[in-house]
Amino acid sequence: MTQHEDPYRILTAVGPGTPMGNLFRRFWLPALTSDELPAPDCTPVRIRILCEDLIAFRDSAGRVGIVDAYCPHRRAPLFFGRNEECGLRCVYHGWKFDVNGECVDIPNIVPPDNFIALKQKASIKSYPVQESGGLVWVYMGPKERQPALPGMEWVALPDDQVKCSRWLHRSNWLQAAEGEIDTSHISFLHSRVNVTKHSPDWQRLAQDGAPQITVRETDYGFVYGSRRDYEGQYFWRVTQWMLPMWSAVPRSINDPILAGRAWVPIDDYTTTGFGYVYSPDRPLPPETLAEVAAGERFPPRSDKGTFRLPHGYVIDTYLPQANIENDFLIDRDLQRTTSFTGILGVNEQDRALQESMLSVAGHAGIVDRSQERLVKSDLPIMAARRMLMRLVKDLDQGVEPAAAANADSYGVRGIAKLSPIADFDEFMQQHADYMTPLTTPAN
């Protein structure tokens, strides 16, 4: 990394050996949802993470493997392989690989004396995998640096208390992630033309479009509060940002359902969005599951399908129905009368802007940030960029990110409240028991 490199480009390039790619590889990342691999020996799933073509499969014993997408013999795609007898067998010449990437059979040769050594040389890349919280997780970094899974509250909950989903986001990961820490846009992008007392509180209480922002760094990233004036009180929204790309975002005031997102780079130009909702103390109610399925928040309305990336690899993903090819299904009559945007869902509204921003020439999906004019309400975005730049520079000098080894600190929540308290730190102290349930003893 040189001092003359564009800082934003440093943060958006994620391939092997890049500064940001190296940082991502110090953390466990969500790869796909567990229900995409529903049973032993089911159909493999093609994924791409951090510019690496991979395949996920569940073997006959129920174990999940995430391995190189291609057979080392003739580089045939293992997606077409037979998932059988605790391994994935390439249908081109029958070479077979287990969940650890070890070659367990080479049937198209007469075994020579050095057959065992030959199979060892034929092993393919594989990564450590864990399943928890409805997700399949992958660790792609140095084995000696492998941390614990991030200790977010929902990760250890029973299946009926958490629902995870994923979808294709056609922009660089940072464009998507920065939307999570941009609170002023909810007063506009997600608002309605005629707000009433029955409107959701992010519309009813967030009409003050110039919130006061306070940011505090933490062991896991940072927490920030946005304070809006509302009828003699303050509408506080506190968002947690956890390294390298997680959020815990408040839904509504006094909402028992909690939520957040993650943004995992497919490559420099496309991203897999992950959403989670959970109930900390009881099964998710049917109305929450119906809301997730309807796609009006997160995830967007999507169809399971395939997407061919520019370099030719096809991934299995969830394709949003509202996309750049159909102008995100914008309804101009609805925009004139009801919705500020005329676009239906919260995620669809986000993606309409994030996926349509002017890209750097030759790099579709990466925005030219040199033309930005940031203001005070963008403080969390500026804080995230500074923090990430500091971390990638430190890692380049051999200083490991402390957050990766501090998994217990991730057990935090976002919150939304009406309050008479004007000071952020005083507000945080009053609600500390709620926002840090895994680390703060209950009163």
ABEGO torsion letter per residue (X at the ends): XBAABBAAAAAABABBGBAAAAAAAABBBBABBAAABABBGBBBBBBBBGGBBBBBBBBAAGBBBBBBABBAAAGBBAAABBBBGGBBBBAAAGBBBBAAGBBABBAABBBBAAAAAAAAAABBBBBBBBBBGGBBBBBABBAAABBBBBABAAAABBAAABBBBBBBBBBBAAAAAAAAABAAAAAAAABBABBBAABBAAAAAAABABBBBBBBBBAAEBBBBBBBBBGGBBBBBBBBBBOAABBBBBBBBGBABBBBBBBBBABAABBBBBBBBBBAABBBBAAAAAAAAAGABOBBBBBBBBBBBAAGBBBBBBBBABBAAAGGGBBAAAAAAABAAGBABAAAAAAAAAAABBBBBGBBGBBBAAABBBBAAAAAAAAAAAAAAAAAAAAAAGBBBAAAABAAAABBBBBBBBBABABAAAAAAAAAAAABAAABBBX
